[in-house]
Amino acid sequence: MNRRDLLQAGMALACTCATGPARAAGYPDKPVRLIVPYAPGGTTDLLARIVATRLQAAFKQSVLVENRPGTGGGLGTAHAARQPADGYTLVMLVESSHAVNPNVYQKTAYDPVKDFAPISNIADVPNVLVVNPKLPVQDLQGLIALLKANPDKHSFGSSGNGGLSHLNGEIFKHVTGTQMLHVPYKGLGPALVDLVAGQIDVVFDNIPSSAGMLAAGQTRALAVAAPSRLKLLPQVPTYAQAGLPQLNTPSWFGIGAPAGTPEAVLDVLNQAVRAVLAEPDVVAAIEKQGALPSPMSRAAFTALVQRENGRWKQLVQDIGFEKM
């Protein structure tokens, strides 16, 4: 490369460095939308609102949570993928929409990797196996023994066919060699109501939506998917401690933007989200729900989304689940 070429390359690099931060310097200068592809009141919505409230204070701009439920998170996620990539539309990237759905449906209206720019994970949410307290079992091995002695005589409820709670039930059956009838509902709320009423026996839920019923003694937890026992349920073993390490993976709930969002804006958002998740009262609010704050760099969260797609692809094949 001659001296003139070197000079031009150096000028181009200087311009890039100058304009990159400058493009983000005024961001955001108008309200930001955060799309939650699930109904209000669920775990995704709860975590989104905790983060949105603090981002709003940090940015001095409104951060509006917009719920767009439907097709197991697919409707709102597909809508978010089609929005302008300018940093003013964000979306919750969660295990259900970005790793499970693409591997259980024949076709989705979005690509979980190519159509989004991951910003950061927010929290890992332990899954929990809950049963009706009248079921004559006290621990996970007791449940497995009961199911093996009575194949297809007991049932588990889920949020719907192909959802994470359904798949967790199918994985449990595959790993333990047990048989249960699957009863799909339109959301985990109705499934938990029927669990308490004794219409079904088991639900594979996550901690935030089950915490109230567990505290009231309306349901009983037999195992949680977490690195260690939870402060919220110190008497409940992890799946690994109970002898099923294959099920000991918590769900992840993060935030992203449409692909093509400027790098400088994504960096601002990553820094802001990680700062929010370092605030003691935010940590306390997330932990109160039984969740585990888990901020990440953009690169780490991108790698997580890609890795989880591969893991779920293999799981779906292993249990012989037929795509819908």
C-alpha positions as a Python dict, from the first residue, in 0.01 Angstrom:
ca = {
    (1, 'M'): (0, 0, 0),
    (2, 'N'): (150, 339, -100),
    (3, 'R'): (164, 652, 118),
    (4, 'R'): (-150, 802, -43),
    (5, 'D'): (-351, 484, 17),
    (6, 'L'): (-235, 474, 378),
    (7, 'L'): (-338, 835, 429),
    (8, 'Q'): (-684, 773, 280),
    (9, 'A'): (-733, 459, 492),
    (10, 'G'): (-632, 649, 805),
    (11, 'M'): (-876, 930, 724),
    (12, 'A'): (-1156, 680, 666),
    (13, 'L'): (-1084, 511, 999),
    (14, 'A'): (-1079, 846, 1176),
    (15, 'C'): (-1417, 934, 1026),
    (16, 'T'): (-1562, 600, 1131),
    (17, 'C'): (-1438, 646, 1487),
    (18, 'A'): (-1574, 998, 1498),
    (19, 'T'): (-1916, 921, 1356),
    (20, 'G'): (-1976, 594, 1548),
    (21, 'P'): (-2005, 748, 1895),
    (22, 'A'): (-2160, 1064, 1747),
    (23, 'R'): (-2446, 861, 1599),
    (24, 'A'): (-2524, 732, 1949),
    (25, 'A'): (-2451, 1057, 2129),
    (26, 'G'): (-2808, 1185, 2092),
    (27, 'Y'): (-2969, 846, 2146),
    (28, 'P'): (-3241, 819, 2246),
    (29, 'D'): (-3407, 1151, 2164),
    (30, 'K'): (-3763, 1012, 2151),
    (31, 'P'): (-3963, 732, 2319),
    (32, 'V'): (-3843, 373, 2285),
    (33, 'R'): (-4075, 73, 2248),
    (34, 'L'): (-4000, -259, 2414),
    (35, 'I'): (-4209, -534, 2258),
    (36, 'V'): (-4304, -822, 2485),
    (37, 'P'): (-4437, -1107, 2268),
    (38, 'Y'): (-4642, -1247, 2557),
    (39, 'A'): (-4942, -1140, 2763),
    (40, 'P'): (-4916, -898, 3057),
    (41, 'G'): (-4841, -1048, 3396),
    (42, 'G'): (-4613, -1332, 3287),
    (43, 'T'): (-4243, -1371, 3357),
    (44, 'T'): (-4130, -1203, 3033),
    (45, 'D'): (-4359, -906, 3096),
    (46, 'L'): (-4249, -872, 3457),
    (47, 'L'): (-3878, -866, 3375),
    (48, 'A'): (-3934, -631, 3082),
    (49, 'R'): (-4112, -378, 3304),
    (50, 'I'): (-3843, -388, 3572),
    (51, 'V'): (-3577, -305, 3313),
    (52, 'A'): (-3792, -58, 3114),
    (53, 'T'): (-3864, 152, 3423),
    (54, 'R'): (-3494, 193, 3496),
    (55, 'L'): (-3395, 253, 3135),
    (56, 'Q'): (-3655, 526, 3122),
    (57, 'A'): (-3491, 698, 3418),
    (58, 'A'): (-3143, 656, 3269),
    (59, 'F'): (-3239, 779, 2921),
    (60, 'K'): (-3482, 1050, 3038),
    (61, 'Q'): (-3711, 919, 2765),
    (62, 'S'): (-4021, 700, 2784),
    (63, 'V'): (-3957, 328, 2741),
    (64, 'L'): (-4299, 188, 2660),
    (65, 'V'): (-4371, -181, 2709),
    (66, 'E'): (-4596, -311, 2431),
    (67, 'N'): (-4751, -655, 2473),
    (68, 'R'): (-4811, -848, 2151),
    (69, 'P'): (-4902, -1204, 2254),
    (70, 'G'): (-4986, -1490, 2020),
    (71, 'T'): (-4854, -1818, 1876),
    (72, 'G'): (-4624, -1885, 2169),
    (73, 'G'): (-4442, -1555, 2132),
    (74, 'G'): (-4413, -1585, 1755),
    (75, 'L'): (-4655, -1307, 1665),
    (76, 'G'): (-4486, -1026, 1857),
    (77, 'T'): (-4139, -1151, 1773),
    (78, 'A'): (-4213, -1153, 1400),
    (79, 'H'): (-4360, -803, 1429),
    (80, 'A'): (-4045, -677, 1603),
    (81, 'A'): (-3822, -823, 1331),
    (82, 'R'): (-4001, -608, 1071),
    (83, 'Q'): (-3957, -278, 1258),
    (84, 'P'): (-3703, -9, 1163),
    (85, 'A'): (-3354, -95, 1286),
    (86, 'D'): (-3295, 242, 1451),
    (87, 'G'): (-3282, 155, 1820),
    (88, 'Y'): (-3634, 278, 1894),
    (89, 'T'): (-3789, -68, 1882),
    (90, 'L'): (-3654, -331, 2121),
    (91, 'V'): (-3787, -679, 2187),
    (92, 'M'): (-3757, -942, 2455),
    (93, 'L'): (-3548, -1234, 2328),
    (94, 'V'): (-3637, -1537, 2538),
    (95, 'E'): (-3579, -1910, 2524),
    (96, 'S'): (-3933, -1988, 2411),
    (97, 'S'): (-3938, -1752, 2113),
    (98, 'H'): (-3572, -1770, 2015),
    (99, 'A'): (-3473, -2132, 2072),
    (100, 'V'): (-3781, -2350, 2125),
    (101, 'N'): (-4027, -2217, 1865),
    (102, 'P'): (-3785, -2233, 1570),
    (103, 'N'): (-3722, -2599, 1647),
    (104, 'V'): (-4079, -2719, 1710),
    (105, 'Y'): (-4261, -2539, 1429),
    (106, 'Q'): (-4217, -2632, 1065),
    (107, 'K'): (-4186, -2264, 981),
    (108, 'T'): (-4165, -1938, 1174),
    (109, 'A'): (-4209, -1588, 1037),
    (110, 'Y'): (-3865, -1488, 1165),
    (111, 'D'): (-3512, -1621, 1190),
    (112, 'P'): (-3409, -1618, 1558),
    (113, 'V'): (-3045, -1549, 1474),
    (114, 'K'): (-3036, -1352, 1147),
    (115, 'D'): (-3330, -1119, 1217),
    (116, 'F'): (-3215, -986, 1555),
    (117, 'A'): (-2924, -813, 1725),
    (118, 'P'): (-2893, -949, 2081),
    (119, 'I'): (-2817, -681, 2341),
    (120, 'S'): (-2793, -858, 2676),
    (121, 'N'): (-2944, -1135, 2878),
    (122, 'I'): (-3148, -1000, 3170),
    (123, 'A'): (-3208, -1300, 3392),
    (124, 'D'): (-3199, -1675, 3413),
    (125, 'V'): (-3530, -1805, 3544),
    (126, 'P'): (-3534, -2145, 3715),
    (127, 'N'): (-3797, -2387, 3595),
    (128, 'V'): (-3985, -2574, 3865),
    (129, 'L'): (-4173, -2904, 3870),
    (130, 'V'): (-4490, -2853, 4075),
    (131, 'V'): (-4753, -3109, 4174),
    (132, 'N'): (-5088, -3108, 4345),
    (133, 'P'): (-5010, -3140, 4718),
    (134, 'K'): (-5256, -3430, 4747),
    (135, 'L'): (-5048, -3638, 4508),
    (136, 'P'): (-4893, -3913, 4727),
    (137, 'V'): (-4530, -3819, 4658),
    (138, 'Q'): (-4282, -3611, 4856),
    (139, 'D'): (-3986, -3594, 4619),
    (140, 'L'): (-3884, -3633, 4257),
    (141, 'Q'): (-3787, -3998, 4284),
    (142, 'G'): (-4123, -4068, 4445),
    (143, 'L'): (-4299, -3908, 4149),
    (144, 'I'): (-4096, -4112, 3902),
    (145, 'A'): (-4181, -4433, 4089),
    (146, 'L'): (-4552, -4344, 4094),
    (147, 'L'): (-4554, -4271, 3720),
    (148, 'K'): (-4369, -4591, 3634),
    (149, 'A'): (-4616, -4793, 3839),
    (150, 'N'): (-4913, -4620, 3673),
    (151, 'P'): (-4828, -4543, 3307),
    (152, 'D'): (-5061, -4289, 3147),
    (153, 'K'): (-5273, -4270, 3464),
    (154, 'H'): (-5144, -3923, 3553),
    (155, 'S'): (-5134, -3601, 3353),
    (156, 'F'): (-4930, -3285, 3314),
    (157, 'G'): (-5056, -2947, 3197),
    (158, 'S'): (-4877, -2694, 2980),
    (159, 'S'): (-4922, -2348, 2830),
    (160, 'G'): (-5005, -2510, 2495),
    (161, 'N'): (-4875, -2752, 2234),
    (162, 'G'): (-4512, -2688, 2149),
    (163, 'G'): (-4452, -2442, 2432),
    (164, 'L'): (-4157, -2460, 2669),
    (165, 'S'): (-4365, -2615, 2948),
    (166, 'H'): (-4487, -2883, 2707),
    (167, 'L'): (-4136, -2959, 2584),
    (168, 'N'): (-4001, -2974, 2940),
    (169, 'G'): (-4266, -3234, 3018),
    (170, 'E'): (-4174, -3439, 2714),
    (171, 'I'): (-3804, -3423, 2802),
    (172, 'F'): (-3887, -3535, 3158),
    (173, 'K'): (-4081, -3834, 3023),
    (174, 'H'): (-3799, -3924, 2784),
    (175, 'V'): (-3524, -3900, 3046),
    (176, 'T'): (-3715, -4086, 3319),
    (177, 'G'): (-3884, -4347, 3099),
    (178, 'T'): (-4227, -4250, 3232),
    (179, 'Q'): (-4562, -4187, 3065),
    (180, 'M'): (-4804, -3904, 3137),
    (181, 'L'): (-5095, -3762, 2946),
    (182, 'H'): (-5036, -3410, 2814),
    (183, 'V'): (-5315, -3156, 2867),
    (184, 'P'): (-5254, -2828, 2676),
    (185, 'Y'): (-5404, -2502, 2803),
    (186, 'K'): (-5413, -2147, 2673),
    (187, 'G'): (-5144, -2031, 2909),
    (188, 'L'): (-4995, -2159, 3233),
    (189, 'G'): (-5243, -1965, 3447),
    (190, 'P'): (-5537, -2197, 3365),
    (191, 'A'): (-5310, -2502, 3396),
    (192, 'L'): (-5210, -2401, 3749),
    (193, 'V'): (-5574, -2344, 3844),
    (194, 'D'): (-5657, -2698, 3735),
    (195, 'L'): (-5349, -2830, 3913),
    (196, 'V'): (-5472, -2681, 4241),
    (197, 'A'): (-5820, -2823, 4173),
    (198, 'G'): (-5676, -3170, 4115),
    (199, 'Q'): (-5780, -3191, 3750),
    (200, 'I'): (-5418, -3252, 3651),
    (201, 'D'): (-5123, -3377, 3856),
    (202, 'V'): (-4806, -3202, 3734),
    (203, 'V'): (-4702, -2872, 3574),
    (204, 'F'): (-4356, -2777, 3447),
    (205, 'D'): (-4360, -2405, 3524),
    (206, 'N'): (-4112, -2130, 3603),
    (207, 'I'): (-4065, -1982, 3949),
    (208, 'P'): (-4223, -1635, 3909),
    (209, 'S'): (-4568, -1758, 3806),
    (210, 'S'): (-4570, -2042, 4060),
    (211, 'A'): (-4424, -1855, 4358),
    (212, 'G'): (-4757, -1735, 4500),
    (213, 'M'): (-4925, -2076, 4495),
    (214, 'L'): (-4616, -2242, 4640),
    (215, 'A'): (-4603, -1991, 4925),
    (216, 'A'): (-4972, -2053, 4996),
    (217, 'G'): (-4924, -2429, 5001),
    (218, 'Q'): (-5159, -2476, 4706),
    (219, 'T'): (-4891, -2663, 4510),
    (220, 'R'): (-4574, -2852, 4602),
    (221, 'A'): (-4237, -2811, 4432),
    (222, 'L'): (-4025, -3123, 4380),
    (223, 'A'): (-3727, -2983, 4187),
    (224, 'V'): (-3590, -2662, 4037),
    (225, 'A'): (-3360, -2604, 3740),
    (226, 'A'): (-3089, -2383, 3889),
    (227, 'P'): (-2716, -2387, 3967),
    (228, 'S'): (-2794, -2424, 4338),
    (229, 'R'): (-3091, -2421, 4574),
    (230, 'L'): (-3294, -2101, 4565),
    (231, 'K'): (-3332, -1859, 4856),
    (232, 'L'): (-3702, -1859, 4776),
    (233, 'L'): (-3730, -2241, 4805),
    (234, 'P'): (-3434, -2356, 5014),
    (235, 'Q'): (-3598, -2691, 5091),
    (236, 'V'): (-3638, -2784, 4722),
    (237, 'P'): (-3343, -2963, 4554),
    (238, 'T'): (-3217, -2880, 4210),
    (239, 'Y'): (-3280, -3135, 3936),
    (240, 'A'): (-2911, -3221, 3951),
    (241, 'Q'): (-2929, -3286, 4326),
    (242, 'A'): (-3240, -3499, 4271),
    (243, 'G'): (-3066, -3716, 4013),
    (244, 'L'): (-3176, -3555, 3684),
    (245, 'P'): (-2892, -3324, 3573),
    (246, 'Q'): (-3028, -3330, 3215),
    (247, 'L'): (-3314, -3105, 3328),
    (248, 'N'): (-3107, -2863, 3534),
    (249, 'T'): (-3096, -2577, 3281),
    (250, 'P'): (-3284, -2256, 3373),
    (251, 'S'): (-3463, -2052, 3108),
    (252, 'W'): (-3313, -1726, 2984),
    (253, 'F'): (-3485, -1393, 2926),
    (254, 'G'): (-3298, -1120, 2740),
    (255, 'I'): (-3341, -814, 2524),
    (256, 'G'): (-3252, -736, 2164),
    (257, 'A'): (-3328, -521, 1861),
    (258, 'P'): (-3398, -576, 1491),
    (259, 'A'): (-3092, -680, 1291),
    (260, 'G'): (-2912, -384, 1137),
    (261, 'T'): (-2949, -155, 1438),
    (262, 'P'): (-2633, 64, 1449),
    (263, 'E'): (-2349, -84, 1647),
    (264, 'A'): (-2300, 233, 1850),
    (265, 'V'): (-2665, 227, 1957),
    (266, 'L'): (-2642, -141, 2052),
    (267, 'D'): (-2334, -60, 2263),
    (268, 'V'): (-2521, 219, 2442),
    (269, 'L'): (-2810, -17, 2511),
    (270, 'N'): (-2585, -296, 2636),
    (271, 'Q'): (-2406, -61, 2874),
    (272, 'A'): (-2737, 80, 2998),
    (273, 'V'): (-2897, -260, 3055),
    (274, 'R'): (-2592, -390, 3239),
    (275, 'A'): (-2583, -78, 3456),
    (276, 'V'): (-2952, -125, 3542),
    (277, 'L'): (-2891, -489, 3635),
    (278, 'A'): (-2613, -382, 3872),
    (279, 'E'): (-2849, -167, 4081),
    (280, 'P'): (-2914, -336, 4418),
    (281, 'D'): (-3289, -272, 4417),
    (282, 'V'): (-3321, -412, 4064),
    (283, 'V'): (-3125, -722, 4168),
    (284, 'A'): (-3355, -755, 4471),
    (285, 'A'): (-3669, -715, 4256),
    (286, 'I'): (-3554, -986, 4016),
    (287, 'E'): (-3440, -1222, 4293),
    (288, 'K'): (-3773, -1171, 4474),
    (289, 'Q'): (-3932, -1349, 4178),
    (290, 'G'): (-3691, -1641, 4214),
    (291, 'A'): (-3496, -1530, 3906),
    (292, 'L'): (-3120, -1481, 3878),
    (293, 'P'): (-2987, -1156, 3721),
    (294, 'S'): (-2753, -1249, 3436),
    (295, 'P'): (-2620, -948, 3239),
    (296, 'M'): (-2390, -1023, 2948),
    (297, 'S'): (-2181, -861, 2681),
    (298, 'R'): (-2338, -847, 2336),
    (299, 'A'): (-2099, -1113, 2212),
    (300, 'A'): (-2178, -1347, 2501),
    (301, 'F'): (-2554, -1311, 2458),
    (302, 'T'): (-2528, -1363, 2081),
    (303, 'A'): (-2331, -1682, 2145),
    (304, 'L'): (-2595, -1796, 2397),
    (305, 'V'): (-2881, -1755, 2147),
    (306, 'Q'): (-2690, -1947, 1882),
    (307, 'R'): (-2582, -2222, 2123),
    (308, 'E'): (-2935, -2264, 2261),
    (309, 'N'): (-3076, -2307, 1912),
    (310, 'G'): (-2838, -2595, 1859),
    (311, 'R'): (-2919, -2746, 2198),
    (312, 'W'): (-3295, -2736, 2136),
    (313, 'K'): (-3256, -2876, 1788),
    (314, 'Q'): (-3082, -3178, 1938),
    (315, 'L'): (-3333, -3212, 2224),
    (316, 'V'): (-3629, -3211, 1987),
    (317, 'Q'): (-3462, -3483, 1780),
    (318, 'D'): (-3372, -3688, 2088),
    (319, 'I'): (-3727, -3701, 2223),
    (320, 'G'): (-3876, -3768, 1881),
    (321, 'F'): (-4099, -3460, 1886),
    (322, 'E'): (-4276, -3409, 1555),
    (323, 'K'): (-4264, -3052, 1433),
    (324, 'M'): (-4597, -2877, 1412),
}
